[in-house]
Amino acid sequence: MALSASLHLRQSQSLVMTPQLMQSIQLLQMTHLELGQFIAQEVEKNPLLEFQSAEETGIGSDRSERDEASLANEAGGGTEESGGHGDLYDSATSSPGERLSEELDADFANVFQDDTAPQRADAPELLGQWKSMPGAGGSDDGEGYDLDDFVAGRKTLRETLLEQIPFALAGARDRLIAQHLIDQLDEAGYLHAEIGETAARLGVAAEEVTRVLFVLQQFDPPGVFARSLSECLAIQLRLRNRLDPAMEALVANLELLARRDFASLKKICGVDEEDLVDMLAEIRKLDPKPGTSFETSVTEAIIPDVVVRSAPDGGWLVELNPDALPRVLVNHDYFAEVSRHSRKNSAEQAFLSECMQNANWLTRSLDQRARTIMKVASEIVRQQDAFLIHGVDHLRPLNLRIVADAIKMHESTVSRVTSNKYMLTPRGLFELKYFFTVSIGSAENGDAHSAESVRHRIRTMISQESADAVLSDDDIVAALKQAGVDIARRTVAKYREAMNIPSSVQRRREKRALAKAAGF
């Protein structure tokens, strides 16, 4: 067969991962804060993009108009026979004191002239400065001060310890060692440094470092500069003058206390059960992490992406949270104005065209992101209707494939949408991943049960048990089977350990000790 060159026309389809498509996929799994940072960077690079305020979107104005309309309707009953909306609004907003003043022909405006006249202030220049400050009560915007601006800054653990050094250590050599040890503390106030390595690094004897460390261990907060949990508790007990031999033995055997092995602790400490209960109560008053009270990290509030409310028809109203939606506009007027002045420059025209293309792509991607989140959230609400009505016990088993098939999307898309997204429901605030749980079979060939609802049942049964009737894993399995849940004993043990619930033996010891301590 002879070899020859030939031309063939072939038509095929393929998915090309362009940079814009990859960014569109990344937008789906971005959180509210990450999305805000990404949009801020795009607005900074693209002159055709600009943020849209809440007033421009009409959210605040529509809400205020509805509030004024409802106020007028409540005051006048919503009828025209009452004299018109304007008169009704004026009469509704007039205070009882003003109406009484008009009826009695009394004017109380000039009774307290010194209090009502700003020009009679003792320090007019200070009053002017007050009004000129942004956010002051006399400013034009009418907004008050943010009290957080006047809150004193909290001292860190390092600053608190450095302030105590001059009062405890006199020599410059000891203060240098103390500062070096302070720099090696972790957030909990523990010292993770070897005495020998520290002494070699500073060129001093290990005895000097040990002596300075003993002084530092008496600093406030109590328990700081400890090298282990046992030493931290011992330092606090020593400062309280409660570190006797029995307490030293208890602190040295914290692993037995963690296992609730009270019988072994009584033998080691040489005390009876009543004294051991008192010692345990003393241990509970101590702080295992003394440095955490100086933690300065700011706790960020979670902003829900979806809000679910009860509808008047008995269903559910699913809405996107306006506070979590980015407001971005494409300034077409600016684009038209700049284009008129750059018609002769091809480079400027190419730059403007690229900016317009990127701006349109970003707005379309954000709109598609919002629509996708809405579709997934609406399907989750439809699937978990019983949970919203009755609670966790009625949470249905759900996976990504069920939601993806219902909304005609891929499972990977649903997974990206549900990552780090939150839904505010009448039952509380939940992550969208919370509603996807493993299915557990039914003991009576009925509907399957959700793993989260089974864990909730196990937690509820254990919380309601008494000291004389502690449930073992076998008892929990039998109780769940009576309720129609087919579950194995090892699964109950796995769920119990995942919820940090001790075994039945340890719970029985602890409950009996607490009952005797309470006098039962």
VEXMIKE-973726 format. One record per residue (C-alpha): x, y negated, z negated; residue in one letter; residue number from 1. Coordinates in steps of 0.1 Angstrom, whole numbers, plus 5000, padded with zeros to 4 digits. Example, Ala and Ser with C-alpha at 12.3 -4.5 7.8 and 13.67 -1.06 7.14 Angstrom:
[[5123,5045,4922],"a",1]
[[5137,5011,4929],"s",2]
This chain:
[[5000,5000,5000],"m",1]
[[5014,4967,5011],"a",2]
[[5019,4939,4986],"l",3]
[[5004,4905,4995],"s",4]
[[4993,4873,4978],"a",5]
[[4956,4865,4977],"s",6]
[[4932,4840,4960],"l",7]
[[4903,4850,4938],"h",8]
[[4876,4827,4923],"l",9]
[[4868,4839,4888],"r",10]
[[4844,4823,4863],"q",11]
[[4847,4829,4825],"s",12]
[[4838,4813,4792],"q",13]
[[4862,4808,4763],"s",14]
[[4862,4788,4731],"l",15]
[[4890,4763,4730],"v",16]
[[4899,4750,4695],"m",17]
[[4905,4713,4702],"t",18]
[[4918,4691,4674],"p",19]
[[4884,4674,4672],"q",20]
[[4866,4708,4669],"l",21]
[[4891,4718,4641],"m",22]
[[4884,4686,4622],"q",23]
[[4847,4691,4626],"s",24]
[[4851,4725,4610],"i",25]
[[4872,4710,4582],"q",26]
[[4845,4684,4575],"l",27]
[[4820,4711,4566],"l",28]
[[4841,4724,4537],"q",29]
[[4852,4690,4524],"m",30]
[[4839,4678,4491],"t",31]
[[4823,4644,4485],"h",32]
[[4856,4629,4473],"l",33]
[[4877,4645,4501],"e",34]
[[4852,4633,4527],"l",35]
[[4853,4598,4513],"g",36]
[[4891,4597,4515],"q",37]
[[4891,4611,4551],"f",38]
[[4866,4584,4562],"i",39]
[[4885,4557,4545],"a",40]
[[4916,4567,4565],"q",41]
[[4896,4568,4598],"e",42]
[[4882,4533,4591],"v",43]
[[4916,4520,4584],"e",44]
[[4930,4534,4617],"k",45]
[[4899,4526,4639],"n",46]
[[4889,4490,4642],"p",47]
[[4854,4500,4656],"l",48]
[[4844,4518,4624],"l",49]
[[4831,4501,4593],"e",50]
[[4814,4511,4561],"f",51]
[[4777,4504,4558],"q",52]
[[4765,4492,4524],"s",53]
[[4733,4504,4507],"a",54]
[[4715,4471,4514],"e",55]
[[4721,4475,4552],"e",56]
[[4708,4511,4552],"t",57]
[[4675,4498,4536],"g",58]
[[4676,4523,4508],"i",59]
[[4676,4498,4480],"g",60]
[[4653,4474,4498],"s",61]
[[4627,4500,4505],"d",62]
[[4628,4512,4470],"r",63]
[[4624,4477,4456],"s",64]
[[4595,4470,4480],"e",65]
[[4578,4502,4468],"r",66]
[[4583,4492,4432],"d",67]
[[4568,4457,4438],"e",68]
[[4539,4472,4457],"a",69]
[[4532,4497,4429],"s",70]
[[4534,4470,4403],"l",71]
[[4509,4449,4422],"a",72]
[[4486,4478,4428],"n",73]
[[4487,4487,4391],"e",74]
[[4480,4451,4381],"a",75]
[[4451,4446,4405],"g",76]
[[4438,4481,4411],"g",77]
[[4449,4478,4448],"g",78]
[[4417,4460,4459],"t",79]
[[4413,4427,4477],"e",80]
[[4383,4417,4454],"e",81]
[[4407,4409,4426],"s",82]
[[4420,4377,4442],"g",83]
[[4450,4387,4464],"g",84]
[[4484,4403,4457],"h",85]
[[4502,4370,4451],"g",86]
[[4479,4359,4423],"d",87]
[[4478,4393,4408],"l",88]
[[4517,4396,4408],"y",89]
[[4520,4361,4391],"d",90]
[[4494,4370,4364],"s",91]
[[4510,4404,4358],"a",92]
[[4545,4389,4354],"t",93]
[[4535,4361,4331],"s",94]
[[4543,4369,4295],"s",95]
[[4516,4368,4267],"p",96]
[[4535,4339,4251],"g",97]
[[4531,4317,4282],"e",98]
[[4494,4325,4285],"r",99]
[[4490,4317,4247],"l",100]
[[4509,4285,4252],"s",101]
[[4486,4274,4280],"e",102]
[[4454,4282,4261],"e",103]
[[4465,4264,4230],"l",104]
[[4481,4235,4249],"d",105]
[[4513,4240,4230],"a",106]
[[4548,4237,4245],"d",107]
[[4576,4256,4227],"f",108]
[[4603,4248,4253],"a",109]
[[4619,4220,4232],"n",110]
[[4617,4235,4198],"v",111]
[[4652,4251,4199],"f",112]
[[4671,4226,4221],"q",113]
[[4705,4233,4207],"d",114]
[[4702,4270,4216],"d",115]
[[4688,4265,4251],"t",116]
[[4711,4237,4264],"a",117]
[[4744,4249,4277],"p",118]
[[4758,4214,4277],"q",119]
[[4756,4213,4239],"r",120]
[[4781,4241,4236],"a",121]
[[4811,4236,4213],"d",122]
[[4836,4245,4240],"a",123]
[[4823,4234,4274],"p",124]
[[4857,4243,4291],"e",125]
[[4854,4279,4278],"l",126]
[[4818,4281,4290],"l",127]
[[4830,4270,4325],"g",128]
[[4857,4297,4325],"q",129]
[[4831,4322,4314],"w",130]
[[4808,4314,4342],"k",131]
[[4836,4313,4367],"s",132]
[[4847,4348,4359],"m",133]
[[4835,4375,4383],"p",134]
[[4805,4394,4368],"g",135]
[[4798,4369,4341],"a",136]
[[4764,4363,4329],"g",137]
[[4763,4328,4345],"g",138]
[[4776,4339,4379],"s",139]
[[4755,4338,4410],"d",140]
[[4753,4375,4415],"d",141]
[[4736,4380,4382],"g",142]
[[4756,4412,4374],"e",143]
[[4768,4417,4338],"g",144]
[[4802,4427,4326],"y",145]
[[4814,4463,4328],"d",146]
[[4822,4472,4292],"l",147]
[[4847,4498,4303],"d",148]
[[4870,4468,4314],"d",149]
[[4873,4458,4277],"f",150]
[[4880,4493,4262],"v",151]
[[4914,4496,4247],"a",152]
[[4938,4520,4263],"g",153]
[[4942,4553,4245],"r",154]
[[4976,4562,4232],"k",155]
[[4993,4593,4245],"t",156]
[[5008,4620,4224],"l",157]
[[5043,4609,4233],"r",158]
[[5035,4573,4223],"e",159]
[[5020,4584,4189],"t",160]
[[5051,4605,4181],"l",161]
[[5076,4578,4191],"l",162]
[[5059,4553,4168],"e",163]
[[5065,4577,4138],"q",164]
[[5103,4583,4145],"i",165]
[[5116,4551,4129],"p",166]
[[5097,4559,4096],"f",167]
[[5111,4594,4093],"a",168]
[[5146,4594,4109],"l",169]
[[5172,4568,4101],"a",170]
[[5202,4578,4121],"g",171]
[[5206,4570,4158],"a",172]
[[5218,4606,4164],"r",173]
[[5187,4621,4148],"d",174]
[[5164,4598,4168],"r",175]
[[5181,4608,4200],"l",176]
[[5175,4645,4192],"i",177]
[[5139,4637,4183],"a",178]
[[5132,4619,4216],"q",179]
[[5147,4647,4235],"h",180]
[[5124,4672,4217],"l",181]
[[5093,4650,4223],"i",182]
[[5100,4650,4260],"d",183]
[[5098,4689,4260],"q",184]
[[5063,4691,4245],"l",185]
[[5034,4704,4266],"d",186]
[[4999,4689,4266],"e",187]
[[4988,4711,4237],"a",188]
[[5017,4698,4215],"g",189]
[[5038,4730,4216],"y",190]
[[5076,4730,4220],"l",191]
[[5089,4753,4247],"h",192]
[[5126,4749,4242],"a",193]
[[5153,4770,4226],"e",194]
[[5172,4755,4198],"i",195]
[[5206,4767,4211],"g",196]
[[5200,4754,4246],"e",197]
[[5189,4720,4233],"t",198]
[[5219,4718,4210],"a",199]
[[5243,4727,4238],"a",200]
[[5227,4702,4261],"r",201]
[[5230,4674,4236],"l",202]
[[5265,4684,4223],"g",203]
[[5254,4688,4187],"v",204]
[[5251,4717,4163],"a",205]
[[5221,4739,4162],"a",206]
[[5216,4732,4125],"e",207]
[[5211,4695,4133],"e",208]
[[5184,4703,4159],"v",209]
[[5167,4726,4134],"t",210]
[[5167,4700,4107],"r",211]
[[5153,4673,4130],"v",212]
[[5126,4697,4142],"l",213]
[[5115,4705,4107],"f",214]
[[5110,4667,4101],"v",215]
[[5091,4664,4134],"l",216]
[[5068,4692,4124],"q",217]
[[5055,4670,4096],"q",218]
[[5043,4643,4121],"f",219]
[[5007,4635,4129],"d",220]
[[4988,4653,4144],"p",221]
[[4993,4683,4121],"p",222]
[[5006,4714,4139],"g",223]
[[5026,4695,4165],"v",224]
[[5061,4708,4176],"f",225]
[[5051,4744,4169],"a",226]
[[5066,4771,4191],"r",227]
[[5038,4796,4187],"s",228]
[[5002,4798,4176],"l",229]
[[5012,4814,4143],"s",230]
[[5037,4786,4136],"e",231]
[[5011,4760,4145],"c",232]
[[4986,4773,4120],"l",233]
[[5013,4778,4094],"a",234]
[[5024,4741,4097],"i",235]
[[4989,4729,4092],"q",236]
[[4984,4752,4062],"l",237]
[[5017,4741,4047],"r",238]
[[5006,4704,4049],"l",239]
[[4973,4713,4032],"r",240]
[[4993,4733,4005],"n",241]
[[4974,4765,4014],"r",242]
[[5003,4786,4028],"l",243]
[[5004,4813,4001],"d",244]
[[5018,4848,4007],"p",245]
[[4984,4862,4016],"a",246]
[[4978,4834,4042],"m",247]
[[5013,4839,4056],"e",248]
[[5005,4876,4061],"a",249]
[[4973,4867,4078],"l",250]
[[4989,4841,4102],"v",251]
[[5016,4867,4110],"a",252]
[[4990,4892,4122],"n",253]
[[4968,4872,4144],"l",254]
[[4965,4901,4169],"e",255]
[[4945,4920,4142],"l",256]
[[4923,4890,4137],"l",257]
[[4916,4889,4174],"a",258]
[[4906,4925,4174],"r",259]
[[4884,4919,4143],"r",260]
[[4903,4946,4124],"d",261]
[[4893,4933,4090],"f",262]
[[4901,4965,4072],"a",263]
[[4938,4964,4082],"s",264]
[[4940,4927,4074],"l",265]
[[4927,4933,4038],"k",266]
[[4955,4959,4033],"k",267]
[[4982,4937,4047],"i",268]
[[4972,4906,4029],"c",269]
[[4964,4924,3997],"g",270]
[[4930,4907,3992],"v",271]
[[4894,4919,3989],"d",272]
[[4867,4912,4014],"e",273]
[[4855,4880,3997],"e",274]
[[4889,4865,3997],"d",275]
[[4894,4875,4033],"l",276]
[[4862,4857,4043],"v",277]
[[4874,4825,4026],"d",278]
[[4907,4828,4044],"m",279]
[[4890,4832,4077],"l",280]
[[4869,4801,4070],"a",281]
[[4901,4782,4063],"e",282]
[[4916,4794,4096],"i",283]
[[4886,4782,4115],"r",284]
[[4891,4746,4102],"k",285]
[[4925,4744,4118],"l",286]
[[4933,4730,4153],"d",287]
[[4951,4756,4175],"p",288]
[[4960,4729,4201],"k",289]
[[4967,4696,4182],"p",290]
[[4979,4677,4213],"g",291]
[[4947,4681,4233],"t",292]
[[4930,4653,4214],"s",293]
[[4954,4629,4232],"f",294]
[[4945,4641,4267],"e",295]
[[4941,4611,4290],"t",296]
[[4927,4629,4321],"s",297]
[[4894,4614,4333],"v",298]
[[4865,4638,4336],"t",299]
[[4849,4633,4370],"e",300]
[[4811,4636,4372],"a",301]
[[4798,4660,4398],"i",302]
[[4777,4643,4425],"i",303]
[[4751,4668,4439],"p",304]
[[4749,4670,4476],"d",305]
[[4713,4683,4477],"v",306]
[[4684,4674,4454],"v",307]
[[4654,4697,4450],"v",308]
[[4621,4684,4436],"r",309]
[[4586,4698,4432],"s",310]
[[4563,4689,4461],"a",311]
[[4527,4678,4455],"p",312]
[[4515,4709,4475],"d",313]
[[4532,4733,4451],"g",314]
[[4563,4738,4472],"g",315]
[[4598,4723,4470],"w",316]
[[4611,4691,4485],"l",317]
[[4647,4694,4496],"v",318]
[[4666,4662,4503],"e",319]
[[4701,4652,4508],"l",320]
[[4715,4630,4481],"n",321]
[[4720,4594,4495],"p",322]
[[4749,4588,4471],"d",323]
[[4768,4617,4486],"a",324]
[[4762,4607,4522],"l",325]
[[4789,4586,4538],"p",326]
[[4776,4554,4555],"r",327]
[[4797,4547,4586],"v",328]
[[4787,4525,4616],"l",329]
[[4802,4520,4650],"v",330]
[[4805,4483,4658],"n",331]
[[4794,4481,4694],"h",332]
[[4792,4443,4694],"d",333]
[[4829,4441,4684],"y",334]
[[4837,4466,4711],"f",335]
[[4819,4446,4738],"a",336]
[[4835,4414,4727],"e",337]
[[4870,4427,4727],"v",338]
[[4865,4445,4760],"s",339]
[[4856,4413,4777],"r",340]
[[4890,4398,4767],"h",341]
[[4911,4428,4776],"s",342]
[[4898,4438,4811],"r",343]
[[4931,4430,4827],"k",344]
[[4952,4450,4803],"n",345]
[[4949,4487,4809],"s",346]
[[4967,4497,4777],"a",347]
[[4942,4478,4756],"e",348]
[[4913,4493,4775],"q",349]
[[4927,4528,4769],"a",350]
[[4931,4521,4732],"f",351]
[[4896,4508,4729],"l",352]
[[4882,4537,4748],"s",353]
[[4900,4561,4726],"e",354]
[[4888,4543,4694],"c",355]
[[4852,4544,4707],"m",356]
[[4855,4581,4715],"q",357]
[[4868,4589,4681],"n",358]
[[4842,4567,4664],"a",359]
[[4813,4584,4682],"n",360]
[[4828,4618,4675],"w",361]
[[4831,4610,4638],"l",362]
[[4795,4598,4635],"t",363]
[[4782,4628,4654],"r",364]
[[4802,4652,4632],"s",365]
[[4789,4636,4600],"l",366]
[[4754,4639,4613],"d",367]
[[4759,4675,4622],"q",368]
[[4774,4682,4588],"r",369]
[[4744,4667,4571],"a",370]
[[4720,4687,4592],"r",371]
[[4739,4720,4586],"t",372]
[[4739,4714,4548],"i",373]
[[4702,4707,4550],"m",374]
[[4695,4739,4569],"k",375]
[[4715,4760,4545],"v",376]
[[4701,4744,4514],"a",377]
[[4665,4747,4526],"s",378]
[[4670,4784,4533],"e",379]
[[4685,4790,4499],"i",380]
[[4656,4773,4482],"v",381]
[[4632,4794,4503],"r",382]
[[4650,4826,4493],"q",383]
[[4653,4817,4456],"q",384]
[[4618,4803,4450],"d",385]
[[4612,4826,4421],"a",386]
[[4644,4814,4404],"f",387]
[[4633,4778,4406],"l",388]
[[4599,4787,4391],"i",389]
[[4608,4813,4364],"h",390]
[[4645,4811,4358],"g",391]
[[4677,4832,4360],"v",392]
[[4658,4865,4354],"d",393]
[[4642,4862,4388],"h",394]
[[4673,4853,4408],"l",395]
[[4673,4874,4439],"r",396]
[[4703,4891,4454],"p",397]
[[4715,4871,4484],"l",398]
[[4745,4872,4508],"n",399]
[[4759,4850,4535],"l",400]
[[4745,4872,4563],"r",401]
[[4709,4868,4552],"i",402]
[[4712,4830,4553],"v",403]
[[4732,4830,4585],"a",404]
[[4707,4851,4604],"d",405]
[[4678,4830,4591],"a",406]
[[4693,4797,4604],"i",407]
[[4710,4812,4635],"k",408]
[[4745,4803,4624],"m",409]
[[4777,4823,4618],"h",410]
[[4786,4835,4583],"e",411]
[[4818,4815,4583],"s",412]
[[4798,4783,4588],"t",413]
[[4776,4791,4559],"v",414]
[[4806,4800,4538],"s",415]
[[4822,4766,4546],"r",416]
[[4790,4747,4539],"v",417]
[[4785,4763,4504],"t",418]
[[4821,4757,4493],"s",419]
[[4823,4730,4466],"n",420]
[[4787,4718,4473],"k",421]
[[4762,4714,4445],"y",422]
[[4725,4714,4443],"m",423]
[[4704,4695,4416],"l",424]
[[4673,4715,4408],"t",425]
[[4647,4714,4380],"p",426]
[[4667,4743,4365],"r",427]
[[4699,4723,4364],"g",428]
[[4729,4716,4386],"l",429]
[[4743,4746,4404],"f",430]
[[4770,4752,4430],"e",431]
[[4756,4767,4462],"l",432]
[[4778,4797,4458],"k",433]
[[4759,4805,4425],"y",434]
[[4729,4817,4445],"f",435]
[[4749,4843,4464],"f",436]
[[4751,4874,4441],"t",437]
[[4757,4911,4445],"v",438]
[[4726,4934,4447],"s",439]
[[4720,4960,4419],"i",440]
[[4696,4988,4427],"g",441]
[[4663,4993,4409],"s",442]
[[4656,5024,4387],"a",443]
[[4620,5027,4400],"e",444]
[[4627,5022,4438],"n",445]
[[4615,4986,4435],"g",446]
[[4632,4954,4445],"d",447]
[[4669,4951,4439],"a",448]
[[4682,4929,4411],"h",449]
[[4708,4901,4412],"s",450]
[[4740,4907,4394],"a",451]
[[4738,4872,4378],"e",452]
[[4703,4880,4364],"s",453]
[[4716,4913,4350],"v",454]
[[4745,4894,4333],"r",455]
[[4720,4870,4319],"h",456]
[[4700,4898,4305],"r",457]
[[4731,4914,4289],"i",458]
[[4741,4881,4273],"r",459]
[[4705,4876,4260],"t",460]
[[4703,4910,4244],"m",461]
[[4737,4907,4227],"i",462]
[[4729,4872,4214],"s",463]
[[4697,4885,4198],"q",464]
[[4712,4916,4181],"e",465]
[[4716,4918,4143],"s",466]
[[4745,4931,4122],"a",467]
[[4726,4963,4114],"d",468]
[[4716,4969,4150],"a",469]
[[4745,4961,4173],"v",470]
[[4740,4974,4208],"l",471]
[[4766,4996,4224],"s",472]
[[4772,4997,4261],"d",473]
[[4751,5029,4263],"d",474]
[[4722,5012,4245],"d",475]
[[4724,4983,4269],"i",476]
[[4723,5007,4299],"v",477]
[[4692,5024,4284],"a",478]
[[4675,4991,4278],"a",479]
[[4682,4979,4313],"l",480]
[[4669,5011,4328],"k",481]
[[4637,5007,4309],"q",482]
[[4634,4972,4325],"a",483]
[[4639,4988,4360],"g",484]
[[4677,4981,4365],"v",485]
[[4698,5010,4376],"d",486]
[[4733,5002,4363],"i",487]
[[4763,5023,4352],"a",488]
[[4780,5020,4318],"r",489]
[[4813,5009,4334],"r",490]
[[4795,4981,4352],"t",491]
[[4780,4969,4319],"v",492]
[[4815,4970,4303],"a",493]
[[4829,4950,4332],"k",494]
[[4802,4923,4330],"y",495]
[[4806,4921,4292],"r",496]
[[4844,4917,4294],"e",497]
[[4840,4890,4322],"a",498]
[[4817,4870,4298],"m",499]
[[4844,4873,4270],"n",500]
[[4820,4894,4248],"i",501]
[[4838,4918,4225],"p",502]
[[4829,4954,4221],"s",503]
[[4802,4967,4198],"s",504]
[[4827,4977,4171],"v",505]
[[4843,4943,4170],"q",506]
[[4809,4925,4170],"r",507]
[[4796,4947,4142],"r",508]
[[4827,4939,4120],"r",509]
[[4823,4902,4127],"e",510]
[[4786,4900,4121],"k",511]
[[4789,4919,4088],"r",512]
[[4817,4897,4076],"a",513]
[[4796,4866,4085],"l",514]
[[4766,4880,4068],"a",515]
[[4785,4887,4036],"k",516]
[[4800,4852,4037],"a",517]
[[4765,4837,4040],"a",518]
[[4753,4857,4010],"g",519]
[[4730,4881,4028],"f",520]
